[in-house]
C-alpha cells in the first residue's frame, strides 16, 4: 500500500479513524515539512518506507533527529512526471532583448510577497516579467506594481494548459518563491529548465536541490543580487547559452520519469521482503479533525490552542490559504469541529 501525503484533510480523516490492516506500507510525502505542514518524526517511523519528494526535507529539525534505525527507512524520490509532453528545448541566442517569464500561482504563500522589491532593484530599462498562472492575486499585484511605478514591468497572461508552447518564448525563468513555501520537486521550475529557459531562483532549500548555481541557473539571495544576475545575463550570452543547454540536458536526464520509476521500484521490491504489520496513526495525529490539523503546524501551533490565543494577520501568508491544508480548508471539510471553526474565525478576525 502507498499513501500520497500532503496533510490533506480527507487523507487525515482516513488515517485518524482506525488501525490499518496488516500491510506493507510506503508513505510518499509531497510537502517539504520545513514549514507547516510539518512532518512529525513519529509519523516517519510508522511505515515500512517513508519517502520524501526532496532531500531538503531532511533539513528539518525533527527529521535531523531521527534515530539511525528509522533514518534507514527514509529516502528522497523526486516526484517528477517526466517531460514527454514537452517539445525539445529550442536553442536561444541570448544576444538580443531577453524575455523573462514566471509560471505558477500568484498566491503569496508560494510567490515571494516582496516580488516588487526584486523588480524595483533592476538597473535595466524596458525589462518585463510575464506572469503565467491563476489570477487570484493578479489584480492586487498589478495595482501594487502600478503604485510603485513598476506597472510596465509586469504583464499578467493568465492560466495556460500549453506550458511547453509558452516556455519556448522565454530566455529567463524568474522563479522567486516565498522562503516559507511548502514545495519540493517544483515541476514548473523543472519544465522550464527542461525547455532550456535559464532559471533565477532564491537560495531556498527546495530550489538549491534543483538548480546548480552558474551551471544550470542562477541562485540569488537578495533583490540586489537578483538585479546583478539579470544584468550579468544581458552581457554574457555565451555563458547563458551554455547554461541553457546544460539545464535542458541534465533536467531531462536527472528527472526523467524512468528514473522516478526505478527509484520507486527499488523500494517496492525491498518492502516486499519485509513482514506485513498493522499501522495505527492515531497516536501520532489524534482522533479528531482539530488534532489532525494542529499536529502538523510546527512553530505555528501556538496559534491553534483552545481557546485561541489571538493570532495576528501579521502571520505567514500560508496561514491564510483557502486550500492547501490550511485551517480554512480543514474547517470547511469538517464543519462540525468547533475548534477548527474558532481557529478559522480567530485568523480572520484577530483581537
N, C-alpha and C positions, 0 to 999 in steps of 0.2 A: 504494500500500500504506500502511496506517495501523497503527501499533503502539501499543496502550494499555499504558503503562508505569507500574509502581509497584514495581519491583525484585522482583517475584515470582520464585521460583527456577526455575519452569518456563520463564518468558519469558527469564530469564538464560541457561538452558541452550540455548535456541534461538538466542539472539544470539551465544553463545560457541562455537558448533560449526562455523560455516562462513561464508564470504562470501555475502551475499545476491546473487541475480542482479540484473542491471541493472533498476532500477525507479525510480519517483518515490515518495519515502518521506516520510511525516509521522509523527513521534512525538508522542504526547499524554501528558504526564506527569501522574499523579494523586496525587503527593506534593509537598509544598512544597519539599523539598530544603534547608530551613533547618537541619534536624537529620537524623540518619540515619533513613531512607536519603537520602543526599545525591545531587545531580545533578551528575556530573562535567562540567566545561566542555568537554572534548574529545568527550564524548558529544553535547552540544548541537550541536557543529559538524558532525556527520556527516550527518544527514538534510537533505532539502530544506527542511523546516519543522520547528521544534521548538516545540510548543505547551504552555503551562503551564495549569494549571487555577485559578491565582490570580496576580495581579500580585505578591503577597507573595514569590513565589519569586525575583524579581529583586533582593530584598534580600540574598540570599546572596553571600558574598564572591566565590565562583567565577563566578557569573553577572554580578556587577557588573563584573568584569574582562574580560568577553567583548570581543574586537575588534569594531569597528564593523561590519565586513562580516558577521560571524556574528550580531551583535545584530539586524540587519535581517531575519533569517530566524526570529526568535523573537517570539512573541506570546502573550497570555493569553486563553484562551477558557474561561469558567466551565463546568463540566460539569453544568449543571442540566438535569434532565429535565422541567422544567415542573411545572404544578400542576393538570393536568386531572383528576386523581383526587381532588382535594380539594374539599370543598364551599365555597361562598362564605364569606368572612370574616363572622362574626356580630358585630354591634355589642355593645360592652361598656360598662357604666356606670361602672366603677371607683369606685363610691360606697359599696360595702359591703366585707365581708371579701374581700381579694384572694387569688385562688387561684394557686399557683405550681407549675410542673412542669418537669421535665427529661426529654428523650427522647434516648437514646443509650446507648452502652456504659458500664458502671460500672468498666471497667478503668482503672487509674490511669495507663496510658500515654496515655489520652485525657482522662478526667475529672481535674480538679485533685486531686492527692493530699492537699491541705490543705482540702478542701471543708468539713470540720467547723470549721475556723478561721473561715471566712466565715459559716457559720451561727451560730457562737458569738458573733460580733460584733453580731448583731442586737439591737436595743433594743426589739423588739416582742414582746408575748405572743401565744401562740396562732398563730404562724407555722408553716406546714408546707410542706415541699417534697416533692412526689410524684416518684418516680424511675421512669421507664418505660424498660425495656430489659432486656438479658440480666442474669441474676442471678449470673454467675460470681463477682463480688466482693461480691455483695449481703450475704451473711451476715456477712462480716468487717466491712463498712462499718456495718451495723446494730449489731453488737456494740460497735464503737468509738464510735458515736454514743451508745449507752446508757451506756457507761463515762464519757463526757464530760458526761453529764447532758443530752444532746440527743436522746434516743431518741424523744421525741414530735415532733421537728422533721422527721423523715424517715418516709416511707411508701414501701415498695418494692412496685410494682404489677406487675412482670414485663414480659415482651415482649408487643407487640401488632402485629397486621397491619393495624389500622384506625387509622392515625395521625390522620387528619382528625377522626374521631369523638372521639378522645381530646383533641386540641388545642382543640376548641371549648369545653372545660370550664375552660380556664385563662386568666388575665389576664396573668401574668408567665411568661416563659420564662427560667429560671435556667440559663445555659449557660456555666459556669465550667470552662474546659479547662486542662489541663496546658500551661504555656508552651512545652514541648518537643514538643507534639503534631505529628503529620505531616500533618494535614488541610489542605484548601484550600477547596473550594466549600462544604463544611459544609451538606449538603442538609437535615439535621434542623433546623438553625437557619433556613434559608430557608423550610421548610414552616411552621414556627411563625410567622414573620413574615408569610407569605402568608395565614395564618389570622387575623392581627390580634393575635397574642399578642406583647406588648411584651418584647423580649429585654433581659436584662442580661448582658453579656459582659465578659470580661477584655480588656485592651488588648494582645492578641496579634496578630501580623501578619495572619493569615488573617481573624480576626474584624473587625479595623478596616477591611478592604477590603469588608466586607459590611454593617456597621452604622454609621450616621451618628449620632454622639452627640447626644442631645436632639432628634433628628429622626425616626429610625426605631427608636430604642432607647437604652440607656444603656451607656456604656463605662466600666469602673472598673479600678483598679489594685491595690487592697488590700482586706482584709476590712472595714476601717472605711469605705472608700468604698462598698463593697457595702451595708453596713448603712445608710449615709446614703441611698443610692439607693432602697432598699426603703422607708425612712421617707418620703422625698420622694414616692414614688408613692402612698402611702396618703393624703397630704394635698393632692395635685394631680390630682384626677380629670379636669378639663377638658384639661390638658396630656397626660395619659395617653391619653384618647380620641383626641386629635389624632395622637399618635404611633402608636396602633394603626391608625388609618385610613391614615396615610401609609405605614407599614410594609407593610400589605397591598397597597396600590395600587402602590407603587414596586417591591416584590419581584416581584409578578406580571407587571409590565412588563419590568423590567430582566433578570430571569432566566427569561423565557418560553422555551419550547422552540424557538419560531420564531427567537428571537434567537440561540440557540446554533447552530441550523442555518444561519442566514445567515452567521455568522462562519466556521463550518467550510467552507461552500460557497465563500466568498471565497478561502480558502487552497487549496482543491482546484483551483479554476479557475486560480489563479496558478501552482501547481505543474505543471499540465498544459502550461503554456507552456515549461517547463524540460526539459532533456535527462535521460533516464534515466541512472543510473550505478550500478555495484556498490557495496555498502557492506560493510565489514569492521569489526565491533565488537570483534574480539579484541585489537587494540592498546589499546583503552580498558579492557576488562573482564578480559582474560586468557583462559586456555583451560581452567581448572579451577574446580570449584564453589567452593573456598575463595577463589580470586581474585575470582570474580564477587561473592561476598558482601562481602569486605573492601573492594572498590573504592568502595563507597558508604557507608562507616562514618564518614567525615569525621574529626571530632575524637576519635571513639572508636576509631579504627583501632589505636591503641597497645595496646588490649586483645587484639587478634587477631593476635598475632605467633606465630612458630614457633621455640622453644616459647612457650606463653602466658606473659605477664608477671604473672599472678596478679591478674585483675580482682576487684574487690570488689563485694559486694552493695550497697554504697553508691552504685552507679552509677544512671543514669537508669532510670526504670520501663520505657521502651520496650525496653531490652536484654533484659528478662525476658518479653516477649511470647512466647506459644507459636506464634503465627502472624504475620501482618503482616511477612513477610520478615525475621524475626529469625534469629539463629544457630540456634535450635532448629528453626525452620521449614526452613532450609536443610539442617541435619544430618539431619532426618527425610526430606527429599526425596532427599538424596544420602548414603545410609548408608555407602557405601564411601569417602567422602572423610575421611581420618584427621584432617586439620587441623580440619575442622568439628566432628568428634566431640570432639576435645581442647578446642576453644574452648567448646563447649557444657558439657562437664564442668567446665571451669575456672570458668565463670559459676555453675554450680550448687554447686560445692564450692571456694570460694576458699581459698587457702592462708593 
